[in-house]
């Protein structure tokens, strides 16, 4: 008996909902994929710095900023922020293959919005986020990366040309011995029109040049020319480009709130009483304009006296330091395309090239008597009593490309500093002691600090918060800003947070950001101890042994555990010798032995050090009291206060503090936590 097939029952409401949700599944899968890839900063990440806009926050004449940012979507390999994937459109009908029956093939139905990545990595690698992928590629050698990985797919082509990969390959292979960087503007061609060995413009070119060291001029190394790939959506790739390619907004350079005093009006007594004693920054205009360094140092002059000398350069983002000849480093500055470029910060320049020291040291003493250790009335450069070999590092030659500089930090060992730009200008932002800059998360004991790893990321992410800080009702907590030019000398008091960005003389042309990107900044700086900060230095040497810097990697230097004791001993001995040289046991009006001015200075500083910090930058935590025998672990308070500290460490954990702030956003809608943070000691970068 034939049984008639009944028609299917009408769909229930639940089945209707199931069919309707089919259209949303792809979106949900996309969101899940973004969430998985978001773990290390990729995907839909709120920590990606906001894209620059023409309306310049903090600028009263924003409508005049016609230039704005002209590098918004200029990534050399075509990468876009991951959120742009939602605007990805499926292939047009003409691009869809048609089956024999006239229907679209199954290939078109499997179209994926992130197709370049999805197909280019395959079923296994595409499970990784882009940060993890870059980590894996960092274990690949240069030839394999260039001829294997980069040729495997479009997405791996972009990933394999991540600039930091090639930087790390160069530094690990040649960082200690040095490497050659050719002039990126050398465009000589051979008979075939192909660029010769002189061409370079990125770390891959630097690797290729040094990988083929033959002097055979017929060897052809073609300059790398990036290919823009459509369909690359990655916050990881775009973020580094965004943070290194920004143009300066005029308002970033327009505010000047640091006291500015003409050199002719500054005296030793005024400097000490109004600025050193009060721990206040001051820009002394024209203080170094007669120095031979300011008058003579040009690119050609520096190369003539130090072309083949090797100098040390570092970066907070680089795994290793690098040794450069000055000629190679200047070429590197011209071709740098990194978010956090290597910064030449050399402490031994005076030994390597005495002429550089001669060009400013004598003039410093004659033009800035308050920084002359031999004649200053209030005590200056007191670490000098330990001798050149025994003292912590104190003077540096600083060279870097435009847009390089130092992220927020506090100078080492509680020292004051002066900084003199020689070539190019420097933009400074200060935050008073005890006032943490936006985007900076120090640990309670000061050992570590979490913050953006590059200057560009800080400006793009936290500038609006900084503008709000300028309006703090308490004037003492407001940030200070200035631009120091060649011929000026800036006093940097101890305990102040400060950021420095190198800007060329041509960065603002007619009030509009722009100018030649080829440029270099050169400056000199010294850190010192004087009577005004001696008490804090002594307290620091006793209670912050783990944070003492500038001596650990030098065998002849006095090591941190002994530095406080030896410093006190040397100060006392120097003063006793001075007293004896004046005629034996010199007596005062009461007939008692005169211990000498420096000994009195030490005794006064010891009394102040026992009373507490003179600067709000440091706050003692339980059991860090000088003399407690348990330095670097707590505070000069009641030991019972430790019981109130949570056992899980959430109060003292820097990462916990950062996570607690992750829900707050800045004025640009970005997370208050930097997308890529690092851990640094309070010292020069």
C-alpha positions in Angstrom: 0.0 0.0 0.0 1.4 3.3 -1.0 1.8 5.7 1.8 1.5 9.4 1.0 4.3 11.5 2.5 2.8 14.2 4.7 4.0 17.8 4.2 6.4 19.1 6.8 4.8 20.8 9.8 5.0 24.6 9.9 8.1 25.9 11.5 7.9 26.7 15.2 8.9 30.0 16.6 12.1 28.6 17.9 13.0 27.2 14.5 12.3 30.6 13.0 14.6 32.2 15.5 17.2 29.6 14.6 16.9 30.4 10.9 17.0 34.1 11.5 20.1 33.8 13.7 21.9 32.1 10.9 22.7 35.5 9.4 24.2 36.5 12.7 26.5 33.5 13.1 29.2 34.8 10.9 29.2 38.1 12.9 29.3 36.2 16.2 32.1 34.0 14.9 33.9 37.2 13.9 33.5 38.6 17.3 34.7 35.5 19.0 37.7 35.4 16.7 38.4 39.0 17.6 38.1 38.2 21.3 40.6 35.4 21.0 43.0 37.5 19.1 42.6 40.4 21.5 44.5 38.7 24.2 47.8 40.3 23.4 46.7 43.5 21.9 45.3 42.4 18.5 41.8 42.4 17.3 39.1 44.7 18.7 41.5 46.3 21.3 40.4 49.5 23.1 44.1 50.1 23.9 45.0 51.0 20.3 45.8 54.7 20.3 43.0 56.8 18.9 43.4 57.8 15.3 44.6 61.4 15.0 42.1 64.1 14.0 42.4 67.5 12.5 40.6 69.1 15.5 43.6 69.5 17.8 42.6 69.2 21.5 44.2 72.0 23.5 44.6 74.3 20.5 42.4 77.4 20.6 42.8 77.8 16.8 42.0 74.2 15.8 40.3 75.5 12.7 43.6 76.8 11.4 45.2 73.3 11.5 44.8 72.7 7.8 47.6 70.2 7.7 46.2 67.8 10.4 47.6 64.4 10.1 48.6 63.3 6.7 49.7 59.8 7.6 46.4 58.4 8.8 46.2 55.4 6.4 49.7 55.4 5.0 50.9 52.0 6.2 53.5 50.9 3.7 52.0 47.4 3.6 48.4 48.4 3.6 47.5 47.3 7.1 44.4 48.9 8.6 43.1 48.8 12.2 41.2 45.6 12.9 37.8 47.3 13.3 37.9 48.0 9.5 37.1 44.4 8.9 33.4 45.2 9.5 33.6 47.3 6.3 35.1 44.5 4.3 32.8 43.7 1.4 32.3 40.2 -0.2 33.7 39.7 -3.7 31.6 41.1 -6.6 29.6 38.8 -8.9 32.3 39.1 -11.5 34.8 37.7 -9.0 32.6 34.7 -8.0 33.3 31.5 -9.8 30.2 29.8 -11.4 29.6 26.1 -11.3 28.4 24.1 -14.3 24.8 24.4 -13.2 25.0 28.2 -13.3 24.9 28.6 -9.5 27.7 30.3 -7.5 30.3 27.8 -6.5 30.8 26.7 -2.9 34.0 28.7 -2.8 32.0 32.0 -2.8 29.8 30.8 0.1 32.9 30.2 2.2 34.1 33.8 1.9 35.7 35.1 5.1 35.9 38.8 6.0 39.5 38.3 7.1 40.2 36.2 4.0 43.8 37.3 3.5 44.7 36.2 7.0 42.4 33.2 7.1 43.8 31.7 3.9 47.3 33.0 4.3 47.9 31.3 7.7 46.0 28.1 7.2 44.0 26.1 9.8 46.7 25.9 12.4 48.6 29.2 12.4 45.4 31.3 12.1 44.5 30.2 15.6 47.2 32.4 16.9 46.9 36.2 17.4 49.2 38.5 15.6 51.4 39.1 18.7 51.9 35.3 19.0 52.7 35.0 15.4 55.3 37.7 15.5 56.8 36.0 18.6 57.1 32.7 16.6 58.7 34.6 13.6 61.3 36.1 15.9 62.9 32.7 16.1 63.4 32.5 12.3 66.7 33.4 10.8 67.0 36.2 8.2 67.4 34.2 5.0 64.5 32.0 5.9 62.4 34.9 6.8 63.2 36.8 3.6 63.0 33.9 1.0 60.6 31.6 2.8 58.2 33.2 5.1 57.6 36.4 3.2 57.0 34.5 0.0 54.5 32.0 1.5 51.3 34.2 1.4 50.2 37.8 1.4 49.6 37.9 5.1 53.0 36.4 5.9 54.5 38.9 3.5 53.3 41.7 5.7 54.0 39.9 9.0 57.5 38.9 7.8 58.3 42.5 7.1 57.4 43.7 10.6 60.2 46.2 11.2 61.0 45.0 14.7 61.7 41.5 13.5 64.5 42.7 11.3 65.8 45.1 13.9 66.1 42.2 16.4 67.9 40.0 13.8 70.5 42.7 13.2 71.0 43.5 16.9 71.4 39.8 17.9 73.9 39.1 15.2 75.9 42.3 15.0 74.8 44.5 17.9 77.9 43.9 20.0 80.5 44.1 17.2 78.8 46.9 15.2 77.3 47.0 11.8 77.3 49.2 8.7 74.4 51.5 7.9 74.7 53.1 4.5 73.4 56.5 3.7 69.7 56.0 2.7 69.9 58.9 0.3 72.7 57.3 -1.7 70.7 56.4 -4.9 73.6 55.7 -7.3 72.6 53.2 -9.9 74.5 50.8 -12.0 74.3 50.4 -15.7 71.1 48.4 -15.5 69.3 51.0 -13.3 69.4 48.7 -10.2 70.3 50.3 -6.9 73.7 49.2 -5.7 75.0 48.3 -2.3 74.7 51.8 -0.9 70.9 51.7 -0.9 69.2 51.2 2.5 66.1 52.5 4.2 64.9 50.0 6.7 66.2 47.2 9.0 65.8 44.6 6.3 68.1 46.6 4.1 70.6 46.9 7.0 70.5 43.2 7.4 71.0 42.5 3.7 74.0 44.9 3.5 75.8 43.3 6.5 74.8 39.8 5.5 76.8 40.3 2.3 80.0 42.0 3.5 81.9 41.4 0.3 83.6 44.4 -1.2 82.7 43.3 -4.6 80.9 46.3 -6.0 79.2 44.2 -8.6 77.1 42.6 -5.9 73.6 44.1 -6.3 71.4 44.6 -3.3 68.2 46.1 -4.3 66.5 48.5 -1.9 63.4 46.9 -0.4 60.2 48.5 -1.8 57.1 47.6 0.2 54.0 46.2 -1.6 50.6 47.4 -0.3 48.3 44.4 0.4 44.5 44.9 0.6 42.6 43.1 3.2 45.2 43.2 6.1 43.4 44.1 9.3 45.6 44.1 12.3 46.0 46.4 15.3 49.4 44.9 15.9 50.8 45.9 12.6 48.9 49.2 12.4 49.7 50.4 15.9 53.5 50.5 15.5 53.0 52.4 12.2 50.6 54.9 13.8 52.9 55.6 16.8 55.9 56.3 14.6 54.4 58.2 11.7 52.4 60.9 13.5 52.9 64.5 12.6 53.2 67.1 15.3 50.2 69.2 16.2 51.0 72.9 16.7 49.4 72.9 20.1 51.8 70.2 21.3 54.6 72.8 21.0 52.8 76.0 21.8 52.6 76.0 25.6 55.6 77.4 27.6 55.1 77.4 31.4 58.7 76.7 32.6 60.3 79.8 34.0 62.6 81.3 31.3 65.4 83.6 32.4 68.0 85.4 30.2 71.5 84.3 31.0 72.6 87.8 31.8 70.1 88.0 34.6 71.1 84.7 36.3 73.6 84.6 39.2 74.9 81.7 41.3 73.0 83.0 44.4 69.8 83.5 42.5 70.0 80.1 40.8 70.5 78.4 44.1 67.9 80.2 46.2 65.1 80.5 43.5 65.5 77.3 41.6 67.8 74.6 43.2 66.6 75.3 46.8 63.0 75.3 45.7 63.5 72.4 43.3 62.0 74.3 40.3 62.8 73.8 36.6 64.2 76.8 34.8 65.3 77.4 31.2 68.3 79.7 31.0 68.2 81.4 27.6 71.5 81.9 25.9 73.6 80.2 28.6 75.5 78.1 26.1 75.5 80.2 23.0 79.2 80.9 23.3 80.2 77.3 23.9 82.4 75.9 21.0 80.0 73.0 20.9 77.0 75.2 20.0 79.0 77.3 17.6 81.0 74.5 15.9 79.1 71.2 16.1 77.6 70.4 12.8 77.1 67.0 11.1 80.4 67.5 9.2 82.3 68.6 12.4 81.2 65.6 14.4 82.2 63.2 11.7 85.6 64.9 11.4 86.4 64.3 15.1 84.5 61.1 15.9 83.5 59.4 12.6 84.9 56.0 13.4 84.4 56.1 17.2 81.9 53.6 18.5 79.0 54.7 20.7 76.3 52.8 22.5 72.6 53.2 21.5 69.6 51.6 23.3 65.8 51.5 23.1 63.1 50.5 25.5 61.7 48.3 22.8 64.9 46.7 21.6 66.1 43.4 23.1 69.8 44.5 23.1 71.9 47.6 22.8 73.9 48.3 19.7 77.4 49.6 19.0 77.5 52.2 16.2 80.2 54.3 14.7 79.0 57.9 14.6 78.9 57.9 10.8 76.7 54.8 10.8 74.4 56.1 13.5 73.8 59.4 11.7 72.8 57.4 8.6 70.5 55.3 10.8 68.8 58.5 12.1 68.1 59.5 8.5 66.4 56.2 7.7 64.8 55.2 11.0 61.2 54.0 10.6 60.6 52.6 14.1 58.1 53.4 16.8 60.9 53.5 19.4 64.2 54.1 17.6 67.6 53.3 19.1 68.8 56.3 21.0 72.5 57.1 21.4 73.0 57.8 25.1 76.8 57.4 25.6 78.4 57.8 29.0 82.0 57.4 27.8 82.1 59.9 25.0 84.6 62.1 26.9 87.1 59.2 27.0 86.5 58.1 23.5 86.7 61.6 22.0 88.3 64.2 24.4 87.7 66.9 21.9 83.9 66.7 22.5 84.5 67.3 26.2 86.9 70.2 25.5 84.2 71.8 23.3 82.0 72.5 26.3 83.5 71.7 29.7 85.7 74.8 30.2 83.0 77.1 28.7 80.4 75.6 31.1 82.4 76.7 34.1 82.9 80.2 32.8 79.3 80.8 31.7 77.4 78.9 34.4 79.4 79.3 37.5 76.7 77.7 39.6 77.6 74.4 37.9 81.3 74.7 38.5 82.3 72.1 41.1 85.5 74.0 42.0 84.0 77.4 42.7 80.3 77.0 43.5 79.5 78.5 46.8 76.7 76.0 47.8 78.4 72.8 46.9 78.1 71.2 43.4 78.8 67.8 41.9 79.5 66.2 45.2 79.7 62.7 43.7 83.0 64.0 42.2 84.7 63.3 45.5 84.5 59.6 44.6 86.7 60.1 41.5 85.8 59.5 37.9 86.1 55.7 38.2 84.3 55.3 41.5 81.3 57.6 41.0 78.0 56.6 39.3 77.6 57.6 35.6 76.9 61.3 35.4 77.4 62.7 31.9 76.1 61.7 28.5 76.3 62.6 24.8 72.7 62.3 23.5 72.0 61.8 19.8 68.8 60.7 18.2 66.5 61.0 15.1 63.6 63.4 15.1 60.6 62.2 17.1 63.0 60.1 19.3 63.5 60.9 23.0 62.8 59.7 26.5 59.5 58.5 27.8 58.5 59.7 31.3 61.1 59.0 33.9 62.7 60.4 37.1 66.4 60.9 36.9 68.6 58.4 38.8 69.9 58.5 42.3 67.9 61.6 43.4 70.2 63.8 41.2 69.6 67.2 39.6 70.6 67.6 36.0 71.2 70.2 33.3 70.6 69.6 29.6 71.9 71.6 26.7 70.6 71.1 23.2 73.4 71.5 20.7 71.7 70.6 17.4 67.9 70.6 17.1 65.2 71.5 19.7 63.8 69.5 22.5 60.2 69.5 23.8 59.9 69.0 27.5 56.9 68.0 29.7 57.4 68.0 33.5 55.1 66.7 36.2 55.9 67.8 39.8 57.2 65.3 42.4 54.4 63.1 43.7 52.1 63.9 40.7 52.1 60.9 38.3 51.6 61.7 34.6 48.6 60.3 32.8 49.3 56.8 31.4 52.1 56.2 33.9 51.7 53.6 36.6 54.6 53.3 39.0 54.9 50.6 41.6 54.5 51.8 45.2 58.2 51.3 46.0 59.3 52.8 42.7 61.2 49.8 41.4 59.1 49.5 38.2 56.8 51.7 36.1 54.2 50.6 33.5 53.7 53.1 30.7 53.6 53.5 26.9 56.8 52.3 25.3 57.0 55.1 22.8 56.5 58.9 22.8 54.1 58.7 19.9 51.7 56.4 21.7 51.6 58.7 24.8 50.9 61.8 22.7 48.1 60.0 20.7 46.6 58.3 23.7 47.0 60.6 26.7 47.2 64.1 25.3 43.6 65.0 26.2 44.2 63.9 29.8 47.4 66.0 29.9 45.4 69.1 28.7 43.0 68.6 31.5 45.8 68.4 34.0 46.8 71.9 33.0 43.6 73.1 34.6 44.2 71.5 38.0 42.8 73.8 40.8 46.1 73.3 42.7 48.6 75.2 40.7 51.4 73.2 42.3 50.2 70.0 40.7 50.0 71.4 37.2 52.5 70.1 34.5 55.1 72.4 33.1 56.2 72.6 29.5 58.9 74.3 27.4 60.9 74.0 24.2 64.7 74.2 24.6 66.7 75.5 21.7 70.4 75.3 20.9 72.1 78.0 23.1 69.7 77.3 26.0 70.4 75.2 29.1 67.6 73.6 31.1 67.8 72.8 34.8 66.0 69.5 35.6 65.4 69.3 39.4 65.4 65.9 41.2 62.2 64.0 41.6 60.3 65.5 38.6 58.8 63.2 36.1 59.7 64.4 32.6 59.4 63.4 29.0 61.6 64.7 26.2 60.9 64.6 22.5 63.4 65.6 19.9 62.0 68.1 17.3 64.0 69.5 14.5 64.4 73.2 13.8 62.0 72.8 10.8 59.1 71.0 12.5 56.9 74.0 12.5 56.9 75.9 9.3 54.6 78.9 9.1 52.7 77.6 12.1 51.9 74.3 10.4 53.4 70.9 11.4 55.7 69.6 8.8 59.3 69.9 7.6 62.1 67.6 6.5 61.9 64.2 8.2 65.7 63.8 7.7 67.2 65.2 10.8 69.2 64.6 14.0 69.2 65.9 17.5 72.4 66.3 19.6 72.5 67.3 23.2 74.7 67.2 26.3 73.6 66.5 29.9 75.1 66.0 33.3 73.6 64.8 36.6 74.9 66.0 39.9 74.5 66.3 43.6 74.6 69.6 45.4 73.7 71.0 48.8 70.1 71.3 47.9 69.5 67.6 47.2 72.2 66.0 49.3 69.9 65.0 52.1 67.5 63.1 49.7 70.5 61.5 48.0 71.8 60.2 51.3 68.4 58.9 52.2 68.0 57.3 48.7 71.4 55.6 49.0 70.3 54.0 52.3 66.7 53.1 51.5 66.6 52.4 47.8 69.7 50.3 47.2 67.9 48.3 44.5 67.2 51.5 42.5 70.8 52.8 42.5 72.0 52.9 38.9 75.1 53.9 36.9 77.6 51.7 38.7 76.5 48.0 38.5 78.2 47.2 35.2 81.5 48.9 35.9 84.0 47.0 38.0 85.9 50.1 39.1 82.7 51.8 40.3 81.6 51.7 43.9 78.8 49.2 44.1 75.3 50.1 45.5 75.7 48.3 48.8 78.8 50.4 49.6 78.0 53.7 47.8 76.3 55.5 50.7 79.1 54.7 53.2 81.9 55.5 50.8 80.2 58.8 49.7 80.0 60.0 53.3 83.5 58.9 54.0 84.9 60.7 50.9 83.0 63.9 51.7 84.4 63.9 55.3 88.0 63.2 54.1 87.9 65.9 51.4 86.9 68.5 54.0 89.5 67.4 56.5 92.2 67.8 53.9 90.9 71.2 52.9 91.0 72.4 56.5 94.6 71.1 56.9 95.7 72.8 53.7 94.5 76.1 55.2 97.0 76.0 58.0 96.5 72.9 60.1 93.9 73.0 62.8 92.0 76.1 62.0 90.1 77.6 64.9 86.8 79.5 64.9 86.0 82.5 67.2 85.2 80.1 70.1 88.5 78.3 69.8 87.0 75.1 68.5 88.3 73.3 65.4 86.7 74.4 62.2 85.4 71.3 60.4 85.1 73.1 57.1 82.1 74.2 55.0 81.7 70.8 53.3 81.6 68.9 56.6 78.9 71.2 57.9 77.0 70.6 54.7 77.2 66.9 55.3 76.0 67.1 58.9 73.1 69.3 58.0 72.1 66.9 55.2 72.3 64.0 57.6 69.9 65.6 60.0 67.5 66.4 57.2 67.7 62.9 55.8 66.7 61.4 59.2 63.7 63.7 59.3 62.3 62.5 56.0 62.3 63.1 52.3 62.6 66.7 51.1 60.9 65.8 47.8 57.5 64.2 47.3 58.7 61.9 44.6 59.6 59.3 47.1 57.4 57.9 49.9 58.7 55.3 52.3 56.8 52.1 52.5 56.9 49.8 55.6 60.4 48.6 56.5 62.3 50.8 54.1 63.5 53.2 56.8 67.2 54.0 56.4 69.1 51.9 58.8 66.4 49.3 59.2 68.5 46.7 57.5 65.6 45.8 55.2 65.9 48.4 52.5 63.7 48.4 49.3 60.9 46.4 51.0 58.7 48.9 52.8 58.2 52.2 54.7 59.5 54.1 57.8 56.3 53.7 59.6 54.8 51.5 62.3 55.7 47.9 61.4 52.2 46.9 62.4 50.9 48.8 59.3 52.1 45.9 57.2 49.2 43.9 58.5 46.8 46.1 56.6 48.5 45.1 53.3 46.4 42.5 51.4 48.2 39.1 51.3 47.4 38.8 47.6 49.5 41.9 46.9 46.8 43.7 45.0 47.6 47.0 46.8 51.3 46.9 45.8 51.0 45.2 42.5 51.6 47.5 39.5 49.7 45.2 37.2 46.8 45.2 39.6 46.7 49.0 39.6 46.8 49.0 35.8 43.9 46.5 35.6 41.9 48.5 38.0 42.2 51.5 35.7 41.4 49.5 32.6 37.7 50.3 32.8 38.4 54.0 32.7 38.9 55.8 29.4 40.5 59.0 28.4 39.0 61.8 26.4 39.6 60.1 23.2 37.7 57.0 24.1 40.8 54.8 24.5 41.7 52.7 27.5 43.9 54.3 30.1 46.2 51.3 29.9 48.8 51.5 27.1 48.5 48.9 24.4 52.1 47.9 24.8 53.6 48.6 28.2 57.0 47.9 29.7 58.9 47.8 32.9 61.6 50.3 33.5 63.7 51.5 36.4 63.7 55.2 37.2 66.7 56.1 35.1 67.7 57.4 31.7 66.4 55.4 28.7 
